[in-house]
Amino acid sequence: MSFRLSQRDKDIIGFINQFRAVDRDSLIDLFFNQLKSPVNACDSVMVRLYRLGLIERTQQYSPTVYLPVDAKIKKNSQKILHFLSILDVYKQMCTYSTPKQVIVEDKPTGRKGGIEPDLFCIFKGSPFWIEIQRNQYSEQKIQEKINLYEEFFFSDEWKALHWQPEERAPIFPSVILITPVRYAVNSEHIRIIQVASIYALMEKYKSSSKQTKEARVRTPPSSGRIKINLT
């Protein structure tokens, strides 16, 4: 049977392959929201792609969750909730600026036992590794995770990662911990940001940016200033 895929069809399939698990409402928000009947349009497209055998789906969740055809996770796996959490962080970012160079479950060291952030992206011009903590862990476990980032920092391997800018010095990404619990962890070498959500991060940045602008009004040009790098 021959069939022709539209560019949107291809984009949807690629997006599902990239994020591993995508719920119907997210597809509506990202691909159909500009249409008059986005729900009907999405349902029609997704049923067609499913019947063509180009995507998988699980109706164990509501709304329906779509998976790659070669998904190696069971349709009732808790891993699906993990991938939906990553997708939610991505969608929050998109409300401010579409992230670039997105890598789901990044493995920058290329070997087992290294850092494995849930998400890497360049957001508003700055690189970030994002760890999403859906469950509460001990501070020791979180600090061990931070220690792995420090080990990678000192390895200098990160300087050769494909997304590094060619025209300027390599940048080690800030590490964002998305967590409802604040952990007493620290690093003298890498920047760690603990927030409950990307929305909270942007509110925090907006507040800090406002304070910086107010300080500029009061501070003579020769004085030192702290620059917030999220642009």
Kinemage of the C-alpha trace (Angstrom):
@kinemage 1
@onewidth
@group {chain A} dominant
@subgroup {mainchain}
@vectorlist {calphas} color= white
{ca met a 1} P 0.000 0.000 0.000
{ca ser a 2} L 1.372 3.384 -0.989
{ca phe a 3} L 0.745 6.533 1.018
{ca arg a 4} L 2.131 10.008 1.250
{ca leu a 5} L 3.055 11.648 4.528
{ca ser a 6} L 2.717 15.383 5.024
{ca gln a 7} L 5.529 17.351 6.633
{ca arg a 8} L 3.409 17.580 9.783
{ca asp a 9} L 3.019 13.777 9.810
{ca lys a 10} L 6.796 13.414 9.610
{ca asp a 11} L 7.309 16.030 12.331
{ca ile a 12} L 4.877 14.252 14.659
{ca ile a 13} L 6.501 10.847 14.111
{ca gly a 14} L 9.958 12.370 14.664
{ca phe a 15} L 8.768 14.115 17.820
{ca ile a 16} L 7.322 10.886 19.246
{ca asn a 17} L 10.551 9.047 18.431
{ca gln a 18} L 12.526 11.797 20.163
{ca phe a 19} L 10.469 12.033 23.374
{ca arg a 20} L 9.499 8.316 23.515
{ca ala a 21} L 6.029 8.970 24.996
{ca val a 22} L 3.737 11.836 23.973
{ca asp a 23} L 0.170 12.344 25.148
{ca arg a 24} L -2.581 13.489 22.806
{ca asp a 25} L -3.105 16.866 24.532
{ca ser a 26} L 0.573 17.730 24.078
{ca leu a 27} L 0.309 16.898 20.374
{ca ile a 28} L -2.694 19.211 20.124
{ca asp a 29} L -0.761 22.029 21.832
{ca leu a 30} L 2.337 21.600 19.698
{ca phe a 31} L 0.971 20.677 16.256
{ca phe a 32} L -2.752 21.452 15.963
{ca asn a 33} L -3.521 24.433 18.182
{ca gln a 34} L -3.772 26.879 15.282
{ca leu a 35} L -6.620 24.925 13.622
{ca lys a 36} L -10.358 25.540 14.064
{ca ser a 37} L -10.999 22.022 15.410
{ca pro a 38} L -7.650 20.975 16.902
{ca val a 39} L -8.979 17.955 18.828
{ca asn a 40} L -10.740 16.414 15.826
{ca ala a 41} L -7.774 17.147 13.558
{ca cys a 42} L -5.324 15.530 15.997
{ca asp a 43} L -7.494 12.452 16.515
{ca ser a 44} L -7.893 11.985 12.771
{ca val a 45} L -4.149 12.244 12.086
{ca met a 46} L -3.116 10.002 14.980
{ca val a 47} L -5.616 7.264 14.097
{ca arg a 48} L -4.326 7.312 10.511
{ca leu a 49} L -0.651 7.118 11.581
{ca tyr a 50} L -1.477 4.312 14.028
{ca arg a 51} L -3.325 2.296 11.384
{ca leu a 52} L -0.427 2.754 8.998
{ca gly a 53} L 1.818 1.163 11.635
{ca leu a 54} L 4.005 4.281 11.956
{ca ile a 55} L 3.370 4.828 15.679
{ca glu a 56} L 2.224 2.791 18.663
{ca arg a 57} L -0.236 3.852 21.345
{ca thr a 58} L -1.403 2.944 24.818
{ca gln a 59} L -4.859 3.721 26.132
{ca gln a 60} L -3.909 2.799 29.677
{ca tyr a 61} L -3.508 6.535 30.233
{ca ser a 62} L -5.993 9.298 29.624
{ca pro a 63} L -5.554 11.047 27.266
{ca thr a 64} L -4.037 8.440 24.948
{ca val a 65} L -0.239 8.248 24.929
{ca tyr a 66} L 1.623 7.591 21.671
{ca leu a 67} L 4.915 5.677 21.459
{ca pro a 68} L 7.490 4.870 18.766
{ca val a 69} L 6.859 1.646 16.857
{ca asp a 70} L 10.094 0.190 18.234
{ca ala a 71} L 9.418 1.293 21.814
{ca lys a 72} L 11.156 -1.026 24.261
{ca ile a 73} L 8.912 -0.072 27.169
{ca lys a 74} L 5.710 -1.868 28.146
{ca lys a 75} L 2.485 -0.005 27.519
{ca asn a 76} L 1.727 0.112 31.262
{ca ser a 77} L 5.292 0.923 32.336
{ca gln a 78} L 6.045 3.649 34.899
{ca lys a 79} L 8.775 4.713 32.480
{ca ile a 80} L 6.026 6.342 30.409
{ca leu a 81} L 5.341 8.778 33.258
{ca his a 82} L 9.055 9.570 33.305
{ca phe a 83} L 9.049 10.485 29.626
{ca leu a 84} L 5.853 12.523 30.054
{ca ser a 85} L 7.616 14.483 32.817
{ca ile a 86} L 10.448 15.302 30.408
{ca leu a 87} L 7.901 16.356 27.796
{ca asp a 88} L 6.179 18.616 30.325
{ca val a 89} L 9.457 20.411 31.074
{ca tyr a 90} L 10.023 20.880 27.335
{ca lys a 91} L 6.511 22.303 26.889
{ca gln a 92} L 7.046 24.735 29.760
{ca met a 93} L 10.192 25.972 28.022
{ca cys a 94} L 8.289 26.394 24.754
{ca thr a 95} L 5.983 28.946 26.382
{ca tyr a 96} L 9.036 31.238 26.617
{ca ser a 97} L 11.308 30.137 23.777
{ca thr a 98} L 11.623 26.923 21.759
{ca pro a 99} L 14.679 24.992 23.043
{ca lys a 100} L 17.353 23.983 20.546
{ca gln a 101} L 19.652 20.946 20.294
{ca val a 102} L 17.197 18.916 22.396
{ca ile a 103} L 18.458 15.511 23.571
{ca val a 104} L 16.169 13.299 25.675
{ca glu a 105} L 18.078 11.133 28.173
{ca asp a 106} L 21.416 12.562 27.137
{ca lys a 107} L 24.518 10.414 27.692
{ca pro a 108} L 27.358 12.849 26.991
{ca thr a 109} L 30.098 10.644 28.446
{ca gly a 110} L 29.157 7.773 26.124
{ca arg a 111} L 29.784 5.230 28.838
{ca lys a 112} L 27.898 3.584 31.676
{ca gly a 113} L 28.300 5.190 35.072
{ca gly a 114} L 28.664 8.729 33.755
{ca ile a 115} L 26.144 11.530 33.937
{ca glu a 116} L 22.774 10.776 32.350
{ca pro a 117} L 20.631 13.920 32.487
{ca asp a 118} L 16.972 13.541 31.580
{ca leu a 119} L 17.226 16.374 29.092
{ca phe a 120} L 19.826 18.529 27.406
{ca cys a 121} L 18.929 21.658 25.493
{ca ile a 122} L 20.020 25.145 24.644
{ca phe a 123} L 17.357 27.411 26.122
{ca lys a 124} L 17.336 31.158 25.537
{ca gly a 125} L 20.924 30.946 24.307
{ca ser a 126} L 22.353 28.984 27.270
{ca pro a 127} L 23.071 25.225 27.520
{ca phe a 128} L 21.407 23.217 30.306
{ca trp a 129} L 21.410 19.678 31.587
{ca ile a 130} L 18.141 18.978 33.346
{ca glu a 131} L 17.508 16.399 36.048
{ca ile a 132} L 13.843 15.770 36.858
{ca gln a 133} L 13.351 14.388 40.359
{ca arg a 134} L 9.795 13.023 40.541
{ca asn a 135} L 10.579 11.201 43.789
{ca gln a 136} L 12.379 12.392 46.902
{ca tyr a 137} L 15.932 11.121 47.353
{ca ser a 138} L 18.526 11.431 50.082
{ca glu a 139} L 20.846 14.420 49.907
{ca gln a 140} L 23.753 11.976 49.685
{ca lys a 141} L 22.304 10.450 46.490
{ca ile a 142} L 21.757 13.870 44.924
{ca gln a 143} L 25.273 14.992 45.904
{ca glu a 144} L 26.689 11.834 44.305
{ca lys a 145} L 24.890 12.847 41.119
{ca ile a 146} L 26.442 16.325 41.334
{ca asn a 147} L 29.858 14.741 41.916
{ca leu a 148} L 29.515 12.914 38.588
{ca tyr a 149} L 28.953 16.243 36.862
{ca glu a 150} L 32.102 17.575 38.519
{ca glu a 151} L 34.070 14.547 37.330
{ca phe a 152} L 32.885 15.223 33.796
{ca phe a 153} L 33.789 18.896 34.174
{ca phe a 154} L 37.380 18.030 35.063
{ca ser a 155} L 37.641 15.491 32.230
{ca asp a 156} L 37.465 18.284 29.622
{ca glu a 157} L 35.592 15.843 27.340
{ca trp a 158} L 32.599 18.178 27.363
{ca lys a 159} L 34.583 20.738 25.357
{ca ala a 160} L 34.275 18.519 22.262
{ca leu a 161} L 30.492 17.921 22.416
{ca his a 162} L 28.853 18.531 19.050
{ca trp a 163} L 26.663 21.454 20.185
{ca gln a 164} L 29.566 23.551 21.508
{ca pro a 165} L 29.861 26.933 19.740
{ca glu a 166} L 32.595 27.074 17.126
{ca glu a 167} L 33.168 30.801 17.354
{ca arg a 168} L 33.813 31.055 21.106
{ca ala a 169} L 35.120 29.202 24.144
{ca pro a 170} L 33.351 25.960 25.172
{ca ile a 171} L 30.616 26.262 27.796
{ca phe a 172} L 29.856 23.763 30.553
{ca pro a 173} L 26.064 23.648 30.917
{ca ser a 174} L 24.307 24.718 34.080
{ca val a 175} L 22.533 21.836 35.829
{ca ile a 176} L 18.853 22.362 36.595
{ca leu a 177} L 17.288 20.142 39.250
{ca ile a 178} L 13.510 20.116 38.767
{ca thr a 179} L 12.390 19.134 42.236
{ca pro a 180} L 9.692 20.045 44.768
{ca val a 181} L 12.280 19.484 47.517
{ca arg a 182} L 15.353 21.658 47.986
{ca tyr a 183} L 18.521 19.678 48.642
{ca ala a 184} L 21.566 20.946 50.532
{ca val a 185} L 23.957 20.122 47.696
{ca asn a 186} L 26.636 22.325 46.262
{ca ser a 187} L 29.512 22.569 43.831
{ca glu a 188} L 32.391 25.012 43.565
{ca his a 189} L 32.817 24.232 39.871
{ca ile a 190} L 29.418 23.970 38.189
{ca arg a 191} L 26.262 26.023 38.400
{ca ile a 192} L 23.338 24.194 40.041
{ca ile a 193} L 19.812 25.589 39.897
{ca gln a 194} L 17.069 24.022 42.015
{ca val a 195} L 13.505 24.917 41.060
{ca ala a 196} L 10.082 23.266 41.188
{ca ser a 197} L 9.396 23.983 37.512
{ca ile a 198} L 10.582 25.953 34.496
{ca tyr a 199} L 7.828 28.447 35.291
{ca ala a 200} L 9.432 28.976 38.714
{ca leu a 201} L 12.861 29.326 37.079
{ca met a 202} L 11.622 32.050 34.747
{ca glu a 203} L 9.851 33.910 37.560
{ca lys a 204} L 13.080 33.740 39.559
{ca tyr a 205} L 15.055 35.011 36.570
{ca lys a 206} L 12.540 37.779 35.910
{ca ser a 207} L 12.781 38.913 39.536
{ca ser a 208} L 16.609 38.782 39.484
{ca ser a 209} L 16.698 40.623 36.163
{ca lys a 210} L 14.490 43.366 37.561
{ca gln a 211} L 16.732 43.743 40.615
{ca thr a 212} L 19.804 43.895 38.354
{ca lys a 213} L 18.238 46.654 36.243
{ca glu a 214} L 17.339 48.613 39.360
{ca ala a 215} L 20.901 48.191 40.636
{ca arg a 216} L 22.253 49.535 37.339
{ca val a 217} L 20.265 52.717 37.832
{ca arg a 218} L 21.731 53.185 41.298
{ca thr a 219} L 25.266 51.893 40.594
{ca pro a 220} L 28.007 53.923 38.859
{ca pro a 221} L 29.237 52.324 35.581
{ca ser a 222} L 32.635 51.505 37.061
{ca ser a 223} L 31.200 49.264 39.790
{ca gly a 224} L 31.218 45.457 39.454
{ca arg a 225} L 27.910 43.745 38.650
{ca ile a 226} L 26.594 40.205 38.677
{ca lys a 227} L 25.371 39.063 35.266
{ca ile a 228} L 22.589 36.509 35.076
{ca asn a 229} L 23.173 34.252 32.089
{ca leu a 230} L 19.805 33.040 30.845
{ca thr a 231} L 19.516 34.910 27.565
